[in-house]
Structures are given as structure tokens and as C-alpha cells.
Amino acid sequence: MHVGDHFIYPDCRPEFVDAFREMQLLALDGVSRVDLYAPFVGSSKADIVSIGSELDVPFHETWSCYKGLEKHCGRCGTCVERLEAFHLAGIEDPTSYNDTEFWKTA
């Protein structure tokens, strides 16, 4: 969940997170205390990649593609966002893609 998702996915909007947090507090009142955190809701995907790099996230073990192929397709929305994010963050993406150029024109 990041700032780029707000337009596409209603459940990635800060208003949704706030409303869900409030519902959760009301639903669990007196029973349990569970906090909802969405630390990246105001961050860009490039910001998240940068933070992940600082934290030594094993990006080679992460998956973004919607296609379910052996390798990332490089053409679906999440692949395009991922390629762009790594580029903007100035960090090499260790992911193997079937198409590494499409994102530049998408």
C-alpha cells in the first residue's frame, strides 16, 4: 500500500485506513487492543524501495507480477511500477523480467 495505489485501490487510501482503524477499535472494545499501521500509505513506491534497500530487504525474494509466470512479465501494472520504482530510487532491481523495456513507454 503506497501513495500510487490511492487512485486504483480504494482500500489503499488514508481515509480507508483511518475508517478501518476506527471500526477495529469499536469492534474490539473491551476485548483486545489491536493497532493498524500503514506506514507507507503516504510514500511513493520509489521511497519504499529506498527504505527497503537501507534495511537490506532481500528484493530477489519478493514478487510483484500478476501473471504468475516463471519470471516477472515486465508488462503488467505491478511490474511497470516496480521497474520504475527501482529506477527512480537509483537501485538495481535483482528481479528477472521477460521484458525490461516496456515500462519506459507505458
SULZICOR-V841871 format. One record per residue. N is the residue number from 1. RES is the residue in one letter. PHI is phi as a letter, one per 40 degrees, with the letter a starting at -180 (NA if undefined). BURIAL is I if it has 9 or more other C-alpha atoms within 8 Angstrom, else O. D_LAST is the distance of its C-alpha to the last C-alpha in Angstrom with 1 decimal. Layout:
((N & RES & PHI & BURIAL & D_LAST) (N & RES & PHI & BURIAL & D_LAST))
//
This chain:
((1 & M & NA & O & 21.0) (2 & H & a & I & 19.5) (3 & V & d & I & 18.8) (4 & G & c & O & 15.1) (5 & D & c & I & 16.6) (6 & H & d & I & 19.0) (7 & F & c & O & 17.1) (8 & I & c & O & 16.2) (9 & Y & b & O & 19.4) (10 & P & d & O & 22.7) (11 & D & c & O & 24.5) (12 & C & b & I & 22.4) (13 & R & c & I & 23.8) (14 & P & d & O & 26.7) (15 & E & c & O & 28.8) (16 & F & c & I & 28.5) (17 & V & d & I & 29.4) (18 & D & c & O & 32.3) (19 & A & c & O & 33.5) (20 & F & c & O & 33.3) (21 & R & d & I & 35.2) (22 & E & c & O & 37.9) (23 & M & c & O & 38.2) (24 & Q & c & I & 38.6) (25 & L & c & I & 41.3) (26 & L & c & O & 43.1) (27 & A & c & O & 42.9) (28 & L & b & I & 44.2) (29 & D & d & O & 46.7) (30 & G & g & O & 49.8) (31 & V & b & O & 48.5) (32 & S & a & O & 46.0) (33 & R & b & O & 43.8) (34 & V & b & O & 40.2) (35 & D & c & O & 37.7) (36 & L & b & O & 34.0) (37 & Y & b & O & 31.8) (38 & A & b & O & 28.2) (39 & P & c & O & 27.9) (40 & F & b & I & 24.2) (41 & V & c & I & 23.7) (42 & G & b & O & 23.5) (43 & S & b & I & 21.5) (44 & S & c & I & 17.9) (45 & K & c & I & 16.5) (46 & A & c & I & 17.0) (47 & D & c & I & 20.5) (48 & I & c & I & 21.1) (49 & V & c & I & 20.1) (50 & S & c & I & 22.5) (51 & I & c & O & 25.2) (52 & G & d & I & 24.8) (53 & S & c & I & 25.2) (54 & E & c & O & 28.3) (55 & L & c & O & 29.6) (56 & D & f & O & 29.1) (57 & V & c & O & 26.9) (58 & P & c & O & 26.7) (59 & F & d & O & 22.9) (60 & H & c & O & 23.5) (61 & E & c & O & 25.2) (62 & T & b & O & 22.4) (63 & W & b & O & 20.0) (64 & S & b & O & 16.8) (65 & C & c & I & 15.5) (66 & Y & c & O & 16.2) (67 & K & c & O & 17.0) (68 & G & g & O & 20.3) (69 & L & c & O & 20.3) (70 & E & c & O & 22.2) (71 & K & b & O & 19.2) (72 & H & d & I & 16.0) (73 & C & c & I & 13.6) (74 & G & g & I & 10.6) (75 & R & b & I & 8.3) (76 & C & c & I & 9.7) (77 & G & d & O & 9.1) (78 & T & c & I & 11.7) (79 & C & c & I & 10.8) (80 & V & c & I & 7.5) (81 & E & c & I & 9.8) (82 & R & c & I & 12.5) (83 & L & d & I & 11.1) (84 & E & c & I & 10.2) (85 & A & c & I & 13.6) (86 & F & c & I & 15.5) (87 & H & c & I & 14.2) (88 & L & c & O & 15.1) (89 & A & c & I & 18.3) (90 & G & g & O & 19.2) (91 & I & b & I & 20.1) (92 & E & c & O & 19.7) (93 & D & c & O & 18.2) (94 & P & c & O & 20.8) (95 & T & c & O & 18.8) (96 & S & c & O & 18.6) (97 & Y & b & I & 15.4) (98 & N & c & O & 15.3) (99 & D & b & O & 12.1) (100 & T & b & O & 11.6) (101 & E & b & O & 9.3) (102 & F & d & I & 6.2) (103 & W & d & I & 5.0) (104 & K & c & O & 5.8) (105 & T & b & O & 3.8) (106 & A & c & O & 0.0))
//
